[in-house]
Amino acid sequence: MKLQLIATAIAASLLSSNVLAKVYDANVPESIVTPNNVESVYLGELDYKDGVPSQETIKKAEDFADVATAFRVFKSGIPVASIQGLLTGHEKIGIEPNRTIGISDNLLNAHSIWLTANTTTPYVTGEVDVKNGPVVLEVGTPLLGLLDDAAFKFVGDIGVTNPQDKGKGGKYFIYHSSYEGELPQGYIHIETKGYQHWLLARVITTPKKLDADVQALKDTIQLYPYGTEPNTNFINMTDVKYNTVHAMNHEFYDEINTLIQYEPTEVFDAEWLSMAQSIGIEKGKAFKPDERMQRILSEAAKIATADIRSAYHDPNKTRPRWDDRNYFTPLVDGHEFKNDHGVIHEENRAIFHFMATGITPAMKTTKAGQGSDYLVGARDINGDSLDGNKTYKVVIPSMKIAEKFWSFMIYDNQTRSMLETEQRKAGVDGLKSGQRKNADGTTTIYFSAEAPKGWENNWVQTRKDKGFNILFRTYSPTQEWLDDDPRARISDFIPVDPETEFK
């Protein structure tokens, strides 16, 4: 009996190892087989046993996957965190939702940390929250404004670019899509899927009319919940030291969690919410990352910071406006950042919201004499990052490039807000009196830490301890500018030797 059992076992073993192997032998591609030992550039040695990863390999892979996911959440969440930074910053200085309007009566300056703000026109800002019902915004003077939701998506134009307002003014009735009441007649209706919104507008004025136009705005603008009495408060934001810029470390994730908890989920991209959920950020649940996840989020924020900060200075990350200059604009694909096939250019979207605030179709100018056009400059003619230790010149063409005026504004690479110098306007524009022109009709603008003698009115102050970037704006650009006529192009930043340039 024993011999029979042994023989049966031997036969079964032979059948299993030889006969079945031969009958069901597959041509297994090498590409689908994982060796027992793999060397990863990022994770080091990865060990397997016939395709089964070791516990150490599993841990390495999970950590890397979570860091990668947290990186995606950070980069795609920059618009959301930016809105949260704006709302929180303004609430801290007393701007109450649906009741308060902030105005930079005497223009903004470097005291206030705003992404790429300018010092040429007064800013008007407020928070519109329709969670508890519709909100009314009354506008009585010409404004150039917009309304963006918590995902930093465009909701509606306010003022001259609104087809019903066109600069005449009017009453805006802003309501959530769940509102079931009647829409009142005589109002400009704006429907939204979100609750909180950032109201941003600029007063259309001139330096001589600034005070009168700001007062006219205060006399006519109102923000209040529908069905209540108008009782708007005003805050002067000029010279107020406060921050509206989102965090660049692990605190970033707390900022986006705040809006994810408050807003309807349909405001945000579903796949982005899914990624956020996988790292512990989920609507209706407390965000309490454990020690491991805290390390993951900290590491992801470091990598995302390196990636997004490189955008200004890596020519492979941005599309140049012209083939012979280093200026670029992230608005190549319009305010939704979609190409002709409907595909979102995530890089351009992240870059734009990292450097700027406010999004509207009106920012992508296509018609001469209207709106404004933007160029970002961060590298000189040699491709090097702009350095405050150097002196640069930029030549503006003699051809008319703007119906109103052009403007240079200078920004800190760290904050993307106005560079802190002794120059209040943090830039120069074509309206400045006493500006020198060259014999050929061109205008040379100098960028340096100290004013070049005789060129003070053509000068933008830098700092020797700081790198910087700039925005060049054309207000009501001409057709030649929009057509990219080579004769209408400004020069790159050209490093010069002060001793020879100004001798």
Secondary structure, DSSP 8 states (H G I E B T S, - for coil): -HHHHHHHHHHHHHIIIIIHHHHT-----GGG---SEEEETTTEEEEEETTEE-HHHHHHHHHHHHHHHHHHHHHHTHHHHHHHHHHHHHHHTT--TTTEEEE-TT---TTEE-TT--SSS-EEEEEEE-TTS-EEEEE-S-EEEEEEETT--EEEEEETTSTTTTTS-EEEEEEETT--S---TTSEEEEES-SEEEEEEEE---GGGHHHHHHHHHHH-EEEETTS----EEEE-TT--EE----SSTHHHHHHHHHHHHS-GGGS-HHHHHHHHHTT--TTS-----HHHHHHHHHHHHHHHHHHHGGGT-TTTS-BSSTTS--B-TTTTTTTTB-TTS-B-HHHHHHHHHH-----GGGS--STTSSEEEEEE-B-TTS-B-BTTSEEEEEE-SS--EEEEEEEEEEETTTSSB--SS-TTSEEETT-TT----TTS-EEEEEESS--TT-GGGEEE--TT-BEEEEEEEEEE-HHHHTT-GGG-----EEE-HHHHT-
